[in-house]
Every structure is written in C-alpha cells, then in structure tokens.
Amino acid sequence: MESLGKTKRKFGSYASISNGNTIGGTEYSKEVSDFIDLCYREGFILQFDWSEWYADNHERPIDEMDYEDTCKLLTAIVRSDRFNDGALLNAFQNGTIAHILERIKELSKDSG
C-alpha cells in the first residue's frame, strides 16, 4: 500500500474509439487493479450511502478526518468511478489517494 502512495507511475489512461468519438472506459494499470482488490480485502471499502456522504463531506480536509471518514472517502472515490469514469484515475494523479493512504497510516499508528 505504501508504495502506491509514493509512486509517480502512470496509473492508467482514457480510452477512445478510432473514429474519434470518446466513450467511457478508463484503462487502469495492474497496480491500480491490485490496489482496489486490496482495499476490499482489508476492509477499507465500507458499506454505506457513499454518494450522499460524499456530497456533504468531499471538501473536508483529509487531515481532519477520522479513520472511518477517511475510509468513507476512499470508498466514495472507488465506487464513484463506475458512474464518473476516470474519477479514480484523477484521484491517483492529483495525489488524493496518496493523501488518504498517508492519513490511514497515521491514524493506524495512533490507535496501535
């Protein structure tokens, strides 16, 4: 998990059709696919009404979120990618995922 937060690798790309029309379909790297699987396995992806929570909380500073809200933000980003193609790619590219992972790590140390 730590290496994904610090890497500057290409996380994916946007797909298009050869006739010039752009359609949905972000192609993610193997590392991103593995990251999503890890998030589900480790319990970082929570069951809740993520779209309503995100609407009310997405502008909150990550550094002020507790562990549950940090996981909720991660959940909202991962799940929103199904409806907002490229949302997860953007979150990797702009550093949001790295920031979330750093916060989870920080909060895990505090509770351990």
Secondary structure, DSSP 8 states (H G I E B T S, - for coil): -HHHHH-----EEE---TTS---S-EEE-HHHHHHHHHHHHTT-S--S-HHHHHHHHTTS-GGG--HHHHHHHHHHHHHHTTTSTTHHHHHHHTTHHHHHHHHHHHHHHHH-
